Amino acid sequence: MNENKLMKQVNAIFGIFMVIFYLGVGVYLIFFFKNDFGEKSDINKAAVGLIGGTFIFYGLYRAFSTYNKIVKLFFRHDDSDEQVT
């Protein structure tokens, strides 16, 4: 197996964890975030929702691109991958 392909596969698996992270942060910000910084904090609920929505949309984009990358690297075989015995 080509070392370059192995690194691409590792990066694709890492992409799964990043998708989980982005979606998790987005869901947390939208549904579970509480302003615990005191009364003087200027964190607006609309701004938190906007940032959370951005995390969710980017997480969905990363999920789509990671899915395509995993299908390409793990389930489609190229002729160059065949080894001569």
Buried (B, 14 or more C-beta within 10 A) or exposed (E): EEEEEEEEBEEBEEBBEBBEEBBEBBBEBBEEBEEEEEEEEEEEEEEBBEBBEEBBEBBBEBBEEBBEBBEEBEEEEEEEEEEEE
